[in-house]
Amino acid sequence: MEAPIQIALVDDHRLFRSGIAYLINNFHHYSVLFEAGDGEEMIKKIQSKLKPDIILLDISMPKMDGISTARWLRTNHPDIKIIVLSMFEDAEKVLTMVRMGVKGYLLKDAEPVDFEDALMKVANDEIYYPDFVTRHLVHNINIDFTLAKLNSREIEFLKLSATELTYKEIAEHMCISSRTVDGYRDQLFEKLQIKSRIGLVLYAIKNKLIDV
């Protein structure tokens, strides 16, 4: 029997969390691993070996808000997928979270079918952005929408490509074969319309995936 996809809920409203937890636990193949009231509590639970596949993350929280939490996750656990939960369609916050590579964005008053659709798509390495997010992206075309379409391993490879490591050393670092590394490189060349490793480095710098 296939193991359920583990979900974490990070939101400071306990009653809302309880409702979403009940909803998710009634979806097929999904289970709530833990709940947290803010980013600090989430970090403690992840560090105690509770690592979810997907995090449903509120933006406005005390102590450590959603943006700071997403930043920590991108640095420490880039393989954990993030779906933002929000009451608002705030353009600046939407674009900030997209820059950070979140895979989905849901309004808190979304229908249950929207929650299930978002979980299904993000679990399958797709993205789930409702129309209002797409509108913000269209009006702010400096945001590279392609970045959000990359999976966590492609982003990891992209970051390593911007170092002095050879492709062989990148393969060893990622514990994969040289052929798989070639596959990641070719996929990125195609997705990003780039023709060289220098282009990958420039792309990583432009999208703030590395510090210079």
Protein Blocks (a to p, Z undefined) as FASTA:
>chain_A
ZZddddddddfblklmmmmmmmmmmpghiacfbdcfbfklmmmmmmnopacfbdcddfbd
ghiafklmmmmmmmmmmmbccddddfbfcfklmmmmmmnopabdcdfkbcfklmmmmmmm
mmnopacddfklmmmmmmmmmbcfklmmpcfklmmmmmmmmmmbdfklmmmmnopafklm
mmmmmmmmmmnopabfklmmmmmmmnopacZZ
